[in-house]
Amino acid sequence: MIGNSVLSSKDNVFYNSDIPELQFVEKNGFGVSFPSGFADGLRKKLEMLLQHDDMRHDLGLHGRRYAQRYLWDTIALEFENVISSLHLL
């Protein structure tokens, strides 16, 4: 069986499992999936990504944008805005 690891590079991010916990990756446009444990599905997705530079680039761009939402600076600023809106400071 193939594991449920996340693979990434400069141009793409994709996951190798269709488990519910990872559906957000494809839903948010920075990954592709195939049925868990299906090696031929992985091969086909890898071939697809190797053949489509624009798709890899777009997946990587969407992945970086998604990750930006979880940087400490972004979270701290959002937290500060919430606290300020409560007029506690």
C-alpha positions as protocol buffer text, in pm:
chain_id: "A"
residue {
  index: 1
  type: MET
  ca { x: 0 y: 0 z: 0 }
}
residue {
  index: 2
  type: ILE
  ca { x: 117 y: 350 z: -77 }
}
residue {
  index: 3
  type: GLY
  ca { x: 132 y: 587 z: 218 }
}
residue {
  index: 4
  type: ASN
  ca { x: -64 y: 906 z: 268 }
}
residue {
  index: 5
  type: SER
  ca { x: 231 y: 1142 z: 235 }
}
residue {
  index: 6
  type: VAL
  ca { x: 227 y: 1487 z: 86 }
}
residue {
  index: 7
  type: LEU
  ca { x: 476 y: 1550 z: -193 }
}
residue {
  index: 8
  type: SER
  ca { x: 590 y: 1898 z: -281 }
}
residue {
  index: 9
  type: SER
  ca { x: 835 y: 2090 z: -493 }
}
residue {
  index: 10
  type: LYS
  ca { x: 888 y: 2441 z: -619 }
}
residue {
  index: 11
  type: ASP
  ca { x: 619 y: 2405 z: -884 }
}
residue {
  index: 12
  type: ASN
  ca { x: 361 y: 2173 z: -735 }
}
residue {
  index: 13
  type: VAL
  ca { x: 203 y: 2018 z: -436 }
}
residue {
  index: 14
  type: PHE
  ca { x: -8 y: 1708 z: -457 }
}
residue {
  index: 15
  type: TYR
  ca { x: -120 y: 1436 z: -228 }
}
residue {
  index: 16
  type: ASN
  ca { x: -139 y: 1067 z: -291 }
}
residue {
  index: 17
  type: SER
  ca { x: -457 y: 975 z: -113 }
}
residue {
  index: 18
  type: ASP
  ca { x: -824 y: 1045 z: -152 }
}
residue {
  index: 19
  type: ILE
  ca { x: -889 y: 1024 z: 222 }
}
residue {
  index: 20
  type: PRO
  ca { x: -1138 y: 1285 z: 351 }
}
residue {
  index: 21
  type: GLU
  ca { x: -877 y: 1457 z: 569 }
}
residue {
  index: 22
  type: LEU
  ca { x: -684 y: 1563 z: 258 }
}
residue {
  index: 23
  type: GLN
  ca { x: -972 y: 1668 z: 32 }
}
residue {
  index: 24
  type: PHE
  ca { x: -901 y: 2034 z: 109 }
}
residue {
  index: 25
  type: VAL
  ca { x: -582 y: 2011 z: -101 }
}
residue {
  index: 26
  type: GLU
  ca { x: -762 y: 1946 z: -429 }
}
residue {
  index: 27
  type: LYS
  ca { x: -1063 y: 2158 z: -330 }
}
residue {
  index: 28
  type: ASN
  ca { x: -838 y: 2462 z: -280 }
}
residue {
  index: 29
  type: GLY
  ca { x: -659 y: 2413 z: -610 }
}
residue {
  index: 30
  type: PHE
  ca { x: -311 y: 2315 z: -502 }
}
residue {
  index: 31
  type: GLY
  ca { x: -316 y: 1943 z: -549 }
}
residue {
  index: 32
  type: VAL
  ca { x: -441 y: 1640 z: -736 }
}
residue {
  index: 33
  type: SER
  ca { x: -551 y: 1308 z: -594 }
}
residue {
  index: 34
  type: PHE
  ca { x: -588 y: 943 z: -675 }
}
residue {
  index: 35
  type: PRO
  ca { x: -741 y: 653 z: -483 }
}
residue {
  index: 36
  type: SER
  ca { x: -538 y: 550 z: -180 }
}
residue {
  index: 37
  type: GLY
  ca { x: -318 y: 248 z: -249 }
}
residue {
  index: 38
  type: PHE
  ca { x: -359 y: 273 z: -627 }
}
residue {
  index: 39
  type: ALA
  ca { x: -2 y: 291 z: -766 }
}
residue {
  index: 40
  type: ASP
  ca { x: -115 y: 320 z: -1129 }
}
residue {
  index: 41
  type: GLY
  ca { x: -322 y: 624 z: -1032 }
}
residue {
  index: 42
  type: LEU
  ca { x: -12 y: 785 z: -884 }
}
residue {
  index: 43
  type: ARG
  ca { x: 184 y: 709 z: -1200 }
}
residue {
  index: 44
  type: LYS
  ca { x: -83 y: 870 z: -1417 }
}
residue {
  index: 45
  type: LYS
  ca { x: -98 y: 1183 z: -1200 }
}
residue {
  index: 46
  type: LEU
  ca { x: 282 y: 1213 z: -1201 }
}
residue {
  index: 47
  type: GLU
  ca { x: 288 y: 1181 z: -1581 }
}
residue {
  index: 48
  type: MET
  ca { x: 14 y: 1442 z: -1610 }
}
residue {
  index: 49
  type: LEU
  ca { x: 205 y: 1686 z: -1390 }
}
residue {
  index: 50
  type: LEU
  ca { x: 533 y: 1623 z: -1573 }
}
residue {
  index: 51
  type: GLN
  ca { x: 364 y: 1697 z: -1905 }
}
residue {
  index: 52
  type: HIS
  ca { x: 188 y: 2019 z: -1795 }
}
residue {
  index: 53
  type: ASP
  ca { x: 427 y: 2288 z: -1675 }
}
residue {
  index: 54
  type: ASP
  ca { x: 144 y: 2541 z: -1648 }
}
residue {
  index: 55
  type: MET
  ca { x: -57 y: 2310 z: -1421 }
}
residue {
  index: 56
  type: ARG
  ca { x: 241 y: 2253 z: -1190 }
}
residue {
  index: 57
  type: HIS
  ca { x: 304 y: 2626 z: -1176 }
}
residue {
  index: 58
  type: ASP
  ca { x: -62 y: 2702 z: -1096 }
}
residue {
  index: 59
  type: LEU
  ca { x: -78 y: 2433 z: -827 }
}
residue {
  index: 60
  type: GLY
  ca { x: 237 y: 2571 z: -667 }
}
residue {
  index: 61
  type: LEU
  ca { x: 105 y: 2927 z: -680 }
}
residue {
  index: 62
  type: HIS
  ca { x: -225 y: 2826 z: -520 }
}
residue {
  index: 63
  type: GLY
  ca { x: -39 y: 2627 z: -255 }
}
residue {
  index: 64
  type: ARG
  ca { x: 183 y: 2921 z: -162 }
}
residue {
  index: 65
  type: ARG
  ca { x: -119 y: 3153 z: -142 }
}
residue {
  index: 66
  type: TYR
  ca { x: -301 y: 2905 z: 80 }
}
residue {
  index: 67
  type: ALA
  ca { x: 4 y: 2866 z: 305 }
}
residue {
  index: 68
  type: GLN
  ca { x: 37 y: 3245 z: 342 }
}
residue {
  index: 69
  type: ARG
  ca { x: -285 y: 3242 z: 544 }
}
residue {
  index: 70
  type: TYR
  ca { x: -109 y: 3037 z: 812 }
}
residue {
  index: 71
  type: LEU
  ca { x: 212 y: 3237 z: 858 }
}
residue {
  index: 72
  type: TRP
  ca { x: 263 y: 3362 z: 1212 }
}
residue {
  index: 73
  type: ASP
  ca { x: 268 y: 3725 z: 1095 }
}
residue {
  index: 74
  type: THR
  ca { x: -67 y: 3684 z: 921 }
}
residue {
  index: 75
  type: ILE
  ca { x: -227 y: 3508 z: 1218 }
}
residue {
  index: 76
  type: ALA
  ca { x: -86 y: 3762 z: 1466 }
}
residue {
  index: 77
  type: LEU
  ca { x: -222 y: 4053 z: 1261 }
}
residue {
  index: 78
  type: GLU
  ca { x: -566 y: 3893 z: 1239 }
}
residue {
  index: 79
  type: PHE
  ca { x: -562 y: 3826 z: 1614 }
}
residue {
  index: 80
  type: GLU
  ca { x: -460 y: 4186 z: 1684 }
}
residue {
  index: 81
  type: ASN
  ca { x: -746 y: 4311 z: 1465 }
}
residue {
  index: 82
  type: VAL
  ca { x: -997 y: 4096 z: 1655 }
}
residue {
  index: 83
  type: ILE
  ca { x: -870 y: 4218 z: 1992 }
}
residue {
  index: 84
  type: SER
  ca { x: -874 y: 4580 z: 1871 }
}
residue {
  index: 85
  type: SER
  ca { x: -1231 y: 4545 z: 1748 }
}
residue {
  index: 86
  type: LEU
  ca { x: -1334 y: 4436 z: 2098 }
}
residue {
  index: 87
  type: HIS
  ca { x: -1189 y: 4763 z: 2237 }
}
residue {
  index: 88
  type: LEU
  ca { x: -999 y: 4576 z: 2507 }
}
residue {
  index: 89
  type: LEU
  ca { x: -670 y: 4755 z: 2445 }
}
